[in-house]
Amino acid sequence: MELIQIVGVIFALFALSRVLLQLKKRNISINEGLFWIFVWSLVIIFLIFPEFFGYVAEFLGVGRGVDALIYISIVILFYLIYRLYAKIDNLERQITYIVREIAIRDRHEPKKRD
């Protein structure tokens, strides 16, 4: 096993422990936790068995395993960016609603100035 594989596995195990801790504290949902457990488990498998990339590349019709990894990573990153965009958009809508409610409430109860 190469040094980069050992460092990668240690990091992935650390990240996996953080996901499990977040699940235990209920800071993330079960679905999010399962997604990240799946991702970090795949990272560990790929680091321990790098030849598996060749099978994935062959299945996807890509030349090399590293190319397959890059393509898959880009797709996953785009998906995660979309999820972040959707969450931010939802938060903006909630903030707008709250600000409007406060403005309507304060219209009837003006603040006293000193």
N, C-alpha and C positions, 0 to 999 in steps of 0.2 A: 504494500500500500504506500502510495506517495504521500509526502508531507501535506500537499494541498488537499488530498482526500481526507486525511486525519483532521486537519483544521476545519474543513467543511463539515465533516460529520459532527465534530464537537459543537460548532456553531449551530447546526441544524437541531441537535439535541437540546441546546440551550433555548433556541426559539420554540421548539416543541414544548419544553417545560413552561415557558412563558404563556403559551396558548392554554395549556392545562390549568395553570394558575388563574388565568383570566376566566376560564370556564368555572372553576371552583368558586371564585369570588362573584360569579354571575355578572361580570362586566361585559361579556359578549354573549350572543345568543348561541344556542346549540348548533344551528345551521352554520353560523360563522366559524364556530369552533371546529366543527367537522371539516369544513372547507380547509382551514389552516392546518389541521392535523393531517389531512390528505396531502396537502402541498409539501409540508415538511417531511412527511414519510416518504414521498416520492423523491425528494432531494436526497435523503439518506440512501435510498435504494440506488439511485443513479450514481451517487458517490462511491458506494461500495461495489457496485457492478457496472462500471462504465461501458462495458461491451453491450449492455442493454440498449444504449443509444443507437447502436448499429441496427438493432431489430426495429426500433421505433422509426428510424430513418427509412429503412427498407419498406416498412408498412406504409409510411406517408409518401413514399416515392421521392425522397430527398437523397442527395448524394452522400452526405456524411452525417454522423450522429450529432455532432456539434451544431450543424445547420438546423437539424430538427429541433434541438433544444432552443436555439435562438428563435425560430418561428413560433414554437409553442409559447415561449416566454413573452414574446411580443403580443400574441393574442391574449394571454392572461393579463398582461399589463393594461392593454386597451380595455378589457372587461372591468378591471379594478378602477381604472380612471373613470369609466362610465358610471360605476356604482358611486364613486365619490362625488361626481357631478350631480347625480340624482339626489344624493343626501344633502349636498349643499343647496341645491335648488329648493328642496323641501324645507330646509331650515330657513332660507330666505323668505319663503311664503309664510312660515309660522311667525317669524319676526315681524313681517309686515302686518299680519293679522293682529298681533299683540300690540304693536305701536298704534294701530288704528283704534283698537279698543281703549287703550289708555288715553288717546287724544279725545275720543268721544266722551269718556268719563270725566276728563279734566275740563272739558268745555263747560260742564255743569258745575264743577267744583274748582273755580279758579284758585291758583296758588297765591298765598299771601307773600308780598315782598316786604323785606325789612327796611 
